Amino acid sequence: MTDSDATFVPKTLATRHTHSGDRMGLERYIGAMLRQKRLAQGLTIADVADLADLSRGMVSKIENGQVGTSLDSLERLTVALGLTLSQLFRDYDSPEGGAQHVKRGEGLEVVRRGTRKGHTYHMLAFHRGQPRNFEPFLISMDDESEAFPTFQHEGTQFIHMLKGVLEYRHGKQIYRLEEGDSFTFDAQVPHGPERLVEVPIRFLAVTVFGDGRGTG
């Protein structure tokens, strides 16, 4: 997700101070916070304008960060919305979190060793640079006759069954994994699906590792 696709989130003060648009950054922040609070209360611009004794055009421009606002006008707006000035500026200098939000069905589909018809991996987080310390996947298996290879790599792997029944091999042992089951193991020991007992199968597989190797 790019910055242009994301909902406006205030940058840190340190970042903002390196640009000539400091004032506009503050105005955008104030506008975004006032608009968010107004919408949360189900109020229109006209409602807030009446409560704050300001023109509708002025309220709209303030929300869109198009104009600066005096302390008097700002106080009127915060009172109208039930805010204090300290609440309004609480998150102004909070750092960006770099969070990722992947909507249902939008995980990146990737090809892994052993991928066959009816066997798909959807990556649920996209790493930016190295080192990678974990890889989360949503894995789907629909073909009972499918043959699977054995995986072996660094890290600890966690599996949580969402649907179906699967026999999963780890070393010399075979474990029956059913809906709601969780399974954690050393990924350096050979492992992988042994038999699809009840399809369709869906499970989360998260590998925590230190050298960027993949999930099996």
VOLOPA-848806 format. One record per residue: x, y, z of N, C-alpha, C in turn. Coordinates in nm, 2 decimals, decimal comma. Layout:
REM residues N
R n.east n.north   n.up ca.east ca.north  ca.up c.east c.north   c.up
R      X       Y      Z       X        Y      Z      X       Y      Z
...
REM end
This chain:
REM residues 216
R n.east n.north   n.up ca.east ca.north  ca.up c.east c.north   c.up
R   0,09   -0,12   0,00    0,00     0,00   0,00   0,09    0,12   0,00
R   0,06    0,22  -0,09    0,14     0,34  -0,09   0,07    0,45  -0,01
R   0,15    0,55   0,02    0,10     0,66   0,11  -0,02    0,72   0,05
R  -0,03    0,73  -0,09   -0,15     0,79  -0,15  -0,27    0,70  -0,14
R  -0,26    0,57  -0,11   -0,37     0,48  -0,10  -0,42    0,48   0,05
R  -0,34    0,52   0,14   -0,37     0,51   0,28  -0,45    0,63   0,33
R  -0,53    0,60   0,44   -0,59     0,71   0,51  -0,49    0,80   0,57
R  -0,51    0,93   0,57   -0,41     1,02   0,62  -0,37    0,99   0,77
R  -0,25    0,97   0,79   -0,20     0,95   0,93  -0,09    1,06   0,95
R  -0,09    1,13   1,06    0,01     1,23   1,09   0,15    1,18   1,09
R   0,24    1,25   1,03    0,38     1,20   1,04   0,44    1,26   1,17
R   0,56    1,21   1,20    0,62     1,26   1,32   0,67    1,40   1,31
R   0,68    1,47   1,42    0,73     1,60   1,41   0,87    1,61   1,35
R   0,95    1,52   1,37    1,09     1,52   1,31   1,08    1,52   1,16
R   0,99    1,43   1,11    0,97     1,43   0,96   0,92    1,56   0,91
R   0,82    1,61   0,98    0,75     1,73   0,94   0,84    1,85   0,93
R   0,94    1,85   1,03    1,02     1,97   1,04   1,13    1,97   0,92
R   1,14    1,87   0,85    1,24     1,87   0,74   1,18    1,92   0,61
R   1,05    1,96   0,61    0,98     2,01   0,49   0,93    2,15   0,51
R   0,91    2,22   0,40    0,87     2,36   0,41   0,72    2,37   0,44
R   0,65    2,25   0,42    0,50     2,25   0,44   0,46    2,22   0,58
R   0,54    2,26   0,68    0,50     2,23   0,82   0,36    2,28   0,86
R   0,33    2,40   0,82    0,20     2,46   0,86   0,09    2,38   0,79
R   0,10    2,35   0,67    0,00     2,27   0,60  -0,02    2,13   0,66
R   0,09    2,07   0,71    0,08     1,95   0,78   0,00    1,96   0,90
R   0,01    2,06   0,98   -0,07     2,08   1,10  -0,21    2,11   1,07
R  -0,23    2,19   0,96   -0,37     2,22   0,92  -0,44    2,09   0,87
R  -0,37    2,00   0,80   -0,43     1,88   0,76  -0,46    1,79   0,87
R  -0,37    1,78   0,97   -0,40     1,70   1,09  -0,52    1,75   1,16
R  -0,53    1,88   1,19   -0,65     1,94   1,26  -0,78    1,91   1,19
R  -0,77    1,93   1,05   -0,89     1,90   0,97  -0,94    1,76   0,98
R  -0,84    1,67   0,96   -0,87     1,53   0,96  -0,93    1,48   1,10
R  -0,87    1,53   1,21   -0,92     1,49   1,34  -1,07    1,55   1,36
R  -1,09    1,67   1,32   -1,22     1,73   1,34  -1,33    1,66   1,25
R  -1,29    1,62   1,13   -1,38     1,55   1,04  -1,41    1,41   1,10
R  -1,31    1,35   1,15   -1,33     1,21   1,20  -1,42    1,21   1,32
R  -1,41    1,31   1,41   -1,49     1,32   1,52  -1,64    1,36   1,48
R  -1,65    1,45   1,38   -1,78     1,48   1,34  -1,86    1,36   1,28
R  -1,79    1,29   1,19   -1,85     1,17   1,13  -1,89    1,07   1,23
R  -1,80    1,05   1,34   -1,83     0,95   1,44  -1,95    0,98   1,52
R  -1,99    1,11   1,52   -2,11     1,15   1,60  -2,23    1,17   1,50
R  -2,21    1,14   1,37   -2,32     1,15   1,28  -2,37    1,29   1,25
R  -2,28    1,38   1,26   -2,31     1,52   1,24  -2,27    1,57   1,10
R  -2,35    1,66   1,05   -2,32     1,72   0,92  -2,23    1,85   0,94
R  -2,17    1,90   0,83   -2,10     2,02   0,84  -2,19    2,13   0,89
R  -2,31    2,13   0,84   -2,41     2,24   0,88  -2,43    2,23   1,03
R  -2,45    2,11   1,08   -2,47     2,09   1,23  -2,35    2,16   1,31
R  -2,23    2,12   1,27   -2,12     2,17   1,34  -2,10    2,32   1,33
R  -2,13    2,37   1,21   -2,12     2,52   1,18  -2,22    2,59   1,27
R  -2,34    2,54   1,29   -2,44     2,60   1,37  -2,40    2,60   1,52
R  -2,34    2,48   1,56   -2,30     2,47   1,70  -2,18    2,56   1,74
R  -2,10    2,58   1,64   -1,97     2,65   1,66  -1,99    2,80   1,62
R  -2,10    2,84   1,56   -2,13     2,97   1,52  -2,03    3,02   1,41
R  -2,00    2,92   1,32   -1,91     2,95   1,21  -1,98    2,93   1,08
R  -1,93    2,98   0,97   -2,00     2,95   0,84  -1,97    2,81   0,80
R  -2,06    2,75   0,72   -2,04     2,61   0,67  -1,92    2,61   0,58
R  -1,89    2,71   0,50   -1,78     2,71   0,41  -1,65    2,71   0,49
R  -1,64    2,78   0,60   -1,52     2,79   0,68  -1,50    2,65   0,75
R  -1,60    2,59   0,80   -1,59     2,46   0,86  -1,53    2,36   0,76
R  -1,59    2,36   0,63   -1,55     2,27   0,53  -1,40    2,29   0,49
R  -1,36    2,42   0,48   -1,22     2,45   0,45  -1,12    2,40   0,56
R  -1,17    2,42   0,69   -1,08     2,38   0,80  -1,07    2,22   0,80
R  -1,18    2,15   0,77   -1,17     2,01   0,76  -1,08    1,96   0,65
R  -1,08    2,03   0,54   -0,99     1,99   0,43  -0,85    2,04   0,43
R  -0,82    2,11   0,54   -0,68     2,16   0,56  -0,65    2,27   0,46
R  -0,75    2,35   0,41   -0,73     2,45   0,31  -0,70    2,59   0,38
R  -0,73    2,60   0,50   -0,71     2,73   0,57  -0,66    2,70   0,71
R  -0,59    2,80   0,77   -0,55     2,80   0,91  -0,68    2,84   0,99
R  -0,67    2,81   1,12   -0,78     2,85   1,20  -0,73    2,92   1,33
R  -0,80    3,02   1,37   -0,76     3,09   1,49  -0,79    3,00   1,61
R  -0,73    3,04   1,73   -0,75     2,96   1,85  -0,90    2,97   1,89
R  -0,96    3,09   1,86   -1,10     3,11   1,90  -1,19    3,01   1,82
R  -1,17    3,01   1,69   -1,25     2,92   1,60  -1,22    2,77   1,64
R  -1,10    2,74   1,67   -1,06     2,60   1,70  -1,13    2,56   1,83
R  -1,13    2,65   1,93   -1,20     2,63   2,06  -1,35    2,60   2,04
R  -1,41    2,69   1,95   -1,55     2,67   1,92  -1,58    2,53   1,86
R  -1,50    2,49   1,77   -1,52     2,36   1,70  -1,50    2,24   1,80
R  -1,40    2,25   1,88   -1,37     2,14   1,98  -1,49    2,13   2,08
R  -1,54    2,25   2,13   -1,65     2,25   2,22  -1,77    2,19   2,15
R  -1,80    2,23   2,03   -1,91     2,17   1,95  -1,91    2,02   1,94
R  -1,79    1,97   1,93   -1,77     1,83   1,91  -1,74    1,75   2,04
R  -1,74    1,82   2,15   -1,71     1,75   2,28  -1,57    1,71   2,29
R  -1,48    1,79   2,23   -1,33     1,76   2,24  -1,26    1,86   2,33
R  -1,15    1,83   2,39   -1,06     1,92   2,45  -0,95    1,94   2,36
R  -0,87    2,05   2,37   -0,76     2,07   2,29  -0,65    1,97   2,31
R  -0,64    1,92   2,43   -0,54     1,81   2,45  -0,58    1,69   2,38
R  -0,70    1,65   2,38   -0,75     1,54   2,30  -0,73    1,55   2,15
R  -0,75    1,67   2,10   -0,73     1,70   1,96  -0,59    1,67   1,92
R  -0,49    1,72   2,00   -0,35     1,71   1,96  -0,28    1,59   2,02
R  -0,35    1,50   2,08   -0,29     1,38   2,15  -0,20    1,30   2,06
R  -0,25    1,28   1,93   -0,17     1,19   1,84  -0,09    1,27   1,74
R  -0,08    1,40   1,76   -0,02     1,48   1,65   0,13    1,44   1,62
R   0,21    1,41   1,73    0,35     1,37   1,70   0,37    1,22   1,72
R   0,26    1,14   1,71    0,28     1,00   1,72   0,35    0,95   1,59
R   0,44    0,85   1,60    0,51     0,80   1,48   0,42    0,71   1,41
R   0,44    0,70   1,28    0,37     0,61   1,19   0,41    0,46   1,23
R   0,31    0,38   1,23    0,34     0,24   1,27   0,39    0,14   1,16
R   0,37    0,18   1,04    0,41     0,09   0,93   0,33   -0,04   0,92
R   0,20   -0,03   0,97    0,11    -0,15   0,98   0,07   -0,18   0,84
R   0,04   -0,31   0,82   -0,01    -0,36   0,69  -0,15   -0,42   0,71
R  -0,25   -0,39   0,62   -0,38    -0,44   0,63  -0,41   -0,51   0,50
R  -0,42   -0,64   0,51   -0,45    -0,72   0,39  -0,60   -0,77   0,40
R  -0,68   -0,72   0,30   -0,82    -0,76   0,30  -0,84   -0,90   0,26
R  -0,96   -0,96   0,30   -0,99    -1,10   0,27  -0,98   -1,12   0,12
R  -0,90   -1,23   0,08   -0,89    -1,26  -0,06  -0,79   -1,18  -0,14
R  -0,72   -1,08  -0,07   -0,62    -1,00  -0,14  -0,48   -1,03  -0,10
R  -0,45   -1,14  -0,03   -0,32    -1,19   0,00  -0,25   -1,22  -0,13
R  -0,12   -1,19  -0,14   -0,04    -1,22  -0,26  -0,02   -1,37  -0,28
R  -0,07   -1,42  -0,39   -0,06    -1,56  -0,43   0,08   -1,59  -0,48
R   0,15   -1,68  -0,41    0,28    -1,71  -0,45   0,30   -1,86  -0,49
R   0,40   -1,89  -0,57    0,43    -2,03  -0,60   0,54   -2,08  -0,51
R   0,52   -2,19  -0,45    0,62    -2,25  -0,36   0,65   -2,39  -0,41
R   0,77   -2,44  -0,37    0,81    -2,57  -0,41   0,70   -2,67  -0,38
R   0,66   -2,75  -0,48    0,56    -2,85  -0,46   0,42   -2,80  -0,49
R   0,40   -2,68  -0,53    0,27    -2,63  -0,56   0,21   -2,71  -0,68
R   0,09   -2,75  -0,66    0,02    -2,82  -0,76  -0,12   -2,77  -0,78
R  -0,20   -2,82  -0,87   -0,34    -2,78  -0,89  -0,42   -2,80  -0,76
R  -0,49   -2,70  -0,72   -0,57    -2,71  -0,60  -0,49   -2,69  -0,47
R  -0,37   -2,64  -0,48   -0,28    -2,61  -0,36  -0,23   -2,47  -0,38
R  -0,27   -2,38  -0,30   -0,24    -2,24  -0,31  -0,19   -2,18  -0,18
R  -0,09   -2,09  -0,20   -0,04    -2,01  -0,08  -0,07   -1,86  -0,11
R  -0,13   -1,80   0,00   -0,15    -1,66  -0,01  -0,07   -1,60   0,11
R   0,02   -1,51   0,07    0,11    -1,45   0,17   0,02   -1,33   0,24
R   0,02   -1,33   0,37   -0,07    -1,24   0,44   0,01   -1,11   0,49
R   0,14   -1,11   0,47    0,22    -0,99   0,50   0,33   -0,98   0,40
R   0,36   -0,86   0,36    0,46    -0,83   0,26   0,58   -0,76   0,32
R   0,70   -0,83   0,32    0,82    -0,78   0,38   0,88   -0,67   0,30
R   0,93   -0,57   0,36    1,00    -0,46   0,29   1,14   -0,47   0,33
R   1,23   -0,53   0,25    1,37    -0,54   0,28   1,40   -0,65   0,37
R   1,52   -0,66   0,42    1,58    -0,77   0,50   1,62   -0,71   0,63
R   1,64   -0,79   0,73    1,60    -0,93   0,73   1,45   -0,95   0,76
R   1,40   -1,06   0,71    1,26    -1,10   0,74   1,27   -1,19   0,86
R   1,18   -1,17   0,95    1,18    -1,25   1,07   1,06   -1,34   1,08
R   0,96   -1,33   0,99    0,85    -1,42   0,99   0,78   -1,42   0,86
R   0,71   -1,53   0,83    0,63    -1,54   0,70   0,49   -1,60   0,74
R   0,38   -1,53   0,72    0,25    -1,58   0,74   0,18   -1,62   0,61
R   0,12   -1,73   0,60    0,05    -1,78   0,48  -0,09   -1,83   0,52
R  -0,18   -1,81   0,43   -0,31    -1,88   0,43  -0,29   -1,99   0,32
R  -0,30   -2,12   0,36   -0,28    -2,23   0,26  -0,41   -2,30   0,24
R  -0,44   -2,32   0,11   -0,56    -2,39   0,07  -0,52   -2,52  -0,01
R  -0,59   -2,63   0,03   -0,57    -2,76  -0,04  -0,70   -2,82  -0,07
R  -0,72   -2,85  -0,20   -0,85    -2,90  -0,25  -0,85   -3,03  -0,32
R  -0,73   -3,08  -0,35   -0,71    -3,20  -0,44  -0,66   -3,32  -0,35
R  -0,75   -3,42  -0,32   -0,72    -3,53  -0,24  -0,61   -3,62  -0,29
R  -0,59   -3,62  -0,42   -0,49    -3,71  -0,49  -0,35   -3,64  -0,50
R  -0,34   -3,52  -0,45   -0,22    -3,45  -0,46  -0,11   -3,51  -0,38
R   0,01   -3,51  -0,44    0,13    -3,56  -0,37   0,21   -3,44  -0,32
R   0,27   -3,45  -0,20    0,34    -3,33  -0,15   0,49   -3,37  -0,12
R   0,58   -3,27  -0,14    0,72    -3,29  -0,11   0,74   -3,27   0,04
R   0,86   -3,30   0,08    0,90    -3,27   0,22   0,97   -3,14   0,23
R   0,94   -3,06   0,33    1,00    -2,93   0,35   1,10   -2,94   0,47
R   1,20   -2,86   0,46    1,30    -2,85   0,57   1,37   -2,72   0,56
R   1,36   -2,64   0,67    1,42    -2,50   0,66   1,44   -2,45   0,81
R   1,50   -2,34   0,82    1,53    -2,28   0,95   1,40   -2,23   1,01
R   1,40   -2,22   1,14    1,29    -2,15   1,21   1,19   -2,24   1,28
R   1,09   -2,18   1,35    0,98    -2,25   1,41   0,86   -2,22   1,34
R   0,78   -2,33   1,31    0,66    -2,31   1,23   0,53   -2,34   1,32
R   0,43   -2,25   1,30    0,30    -2,26   1,37   0,19   -2,28   1,27
R   0,11   -2,38   1,29    0,00    -2,41   1,20  -0,13   -2,40   1,28
R  -0,23   -2,34   1,22   -0,37    -2,34   1,29  -0,47   -2,37   1,18
R  -0,54   -2,48   1,21   -0,64    -2,54   1,11  -0,77   -2,45   1,12
R  -0,81   -2,41   1,00   -0,93    -2,33   0,99  -1,05   -2,42   0,93
R  -1,01   -2,52   0,85   -1,12    -2,60   0,79  -1,06   -2,73   0,74
R  -1,14   -2,84   0,75   -1,09    -2,97   0,69  -1,01   -3,05   0,79
R  -0,96   -3,16   0,74   -0,88    -3,25   0,82  -0,76   -3,29   0,74
R  -0,64   -3,29   0,81   -0,52    -3,31   0,74  -0,43   -3,39   0,82
R  -0,36   -3,49   0,76   -0,25    -3,57   0,83  -0,12   -3,50   0,79
R  -0,04   -3,46   0,89    0,08    -3,38   0,87   0,20   -3,45   0,93
R   0,30   -3,47   0,85    0,42    -3,54   0,90   0,52   -3,44   0,95
R   0,58   -3,48   1,07    0,69    -3,41   1,12   0,79   -3,51   1,17
R   0,91   -3,52   1,10    1,00    -3,62   1,13   0,94   -3,76   1,10
R   0,94   -3,85   1,20    0,89    -3,98   1,18   0,74   -3,99   1,23
R   0,69   -3,88   1,28    0,55    -3,89   1,34   0,45   -3,82   1,24
R   0,33   -3,87   1,24    0,22    -3,82   1,16   0,11   -3,77   1,26
R   0,07   -3,65   1,24   -0,03    -3,59   1,33  -0,16   -3,56   1,25
R  -0,27   -3,59   1,31   -0,40    -3,56   1,25  -0,45   -3,42   1,30
R  -0,46   -3,33   1,21   -0,49    -3,19   1,24  -0,64   -3,17   1,19
R  -0,72   -3,12   1,28   -0,86    -3,10   1,25  -0,89   -2,95   1,28
R  -1,01   -2,91   1,23   -1,05    -2,77   1,25  -1,03   -2,72   1,39
R  -0,97   -2,61   1,41   -0,94    -2,56   1,54  -0,81   -2,60   1,61
R  -0,75   -2,70   1,55   -0,62    -2,75   1,61  -0,51   -2,65   1,58
R  -0,41   -2,65   1,67   -0,28    -2,58   1,65  -0,17   -2,67   1,66
R  -0,06   -2,64   1,58    0,05    -2,74   1,57   0,18   -2,65   1,56
R   0,27   -2,67   1,65    0,40    -2,59   1,65   0,51   -2,69   1,65
R   0,61   -2,66   1,56    0,72    -2,75   1,55   0,85   -2,69   1,50
R   0,96   -2,76   1,51    1,09    -2,72   1,46   1,10   -2,74   1,31
R   1,11   -2,63   1,23    1,10    -2,65   1,09   1,23   -2,71   1,03
R   1,33   -2,72   1,11    1,45    -2,79   1,06   1,44   -2,94   1,04
R   1,33   -2,99   1,11    1,30    -3,13   1,10   1,21   -3,15   0,98
R   1,24   -3,25   0,89    1,16    -3,27   0,77   1,01   -3,27   0,80
R   0,93   -3,20   0,72    0,79    -3,19   0,75   0,71   -3,16   0,63
R   0,57   -3,18   0,63    0,49    -3,15   0,52   0,36   -3,23   0,53
R   0,26   -3,19   0,45    0,13    -3,26   0,44   0,15   -3,41   0,40
R   0,09   -3,50   0,47    0,10    -3,64   0,43  -0,02   -3,69   0,36
R  -0,14   -3,65   0,41   -0,27    -3,70   0,34  -0,38   -3,60   0,37
R  -0,45   -3,56   0,27   -0,57    -3,48   0,28  -0,69   -3,57   0,32
R  -0,73   -3,56   0,44   -0,84    -3,65   0,49  -0,97   -3,60   0,45
R  -0,99   -3,47   0,47   -1,12    -3,41   0,44  -1,10   -3,27   0,38
R  -1,14   -3,26   0,25   -1,12    -3,13   0,18  -1,25   -3,06   0,17
R  -1,25   -2,93   0,14   -1,14    -2,85   0,13  -1,07   -2,82   0,26
R  -0,94   -2,79   0,26   -0,86    -2,77   0,38  -0,81   -2,62   0,37
R  -0,81   -2,55   0,48   -0,76    -2,42   0,49  -0,68   -2,41   0,62
R  -0,56   -2,36   0,62   -0,49    -2,34   0,75  -0,39   -2,23   0,74
R  -0,37   -2,17   0,85   -0,27    -2,06   0,86  -0,14   -2,13   0,90
R  -0,03   -2,08   0,83    0,10    -2,13   0,86   0,20   -2,01   0,88
R   0,25   -2,00   0,99    0,34    -1,89   1,02   0,48   -1,94   1,06
R   0,58   -1,90   0,99    0,72    -1,94   1,02   0,79   -1,83   1,08
R   0,85   -1,85   1,20    0,94    -1,74   1,26   1,08   -1,79   1,24
R   1,16   -1,71   1,17    1,30    -1,75   1,14   1,39   -1,62   1,13
R   1,52   -1,65   1,11    1,61    -1,54   1,12   1,69   -1,51   0,99
R   1,67   -1,60   0,89    1,76    -1,58   0,77   1,68   -1,56   0,64
R   1,55   -1,54   0,65    1,47    -1,51   0,54   1,43   -1,63   0,45
R   1,45   -1,75   0,50    1,40    -1,87   0,43   1,25   -1,89   0,44
R   1,20   -1,97   0,35    1,05    -1,97   0,34   0,98   -2,07   0,42
R   0,84   -2,08   0,39    0,75    -2,17   0,46   0,72   -2,29   0,38
R   0,70   -2,40   0,45    0,66    -2,53   0,39   0,53   -2,57   0,43
REM end
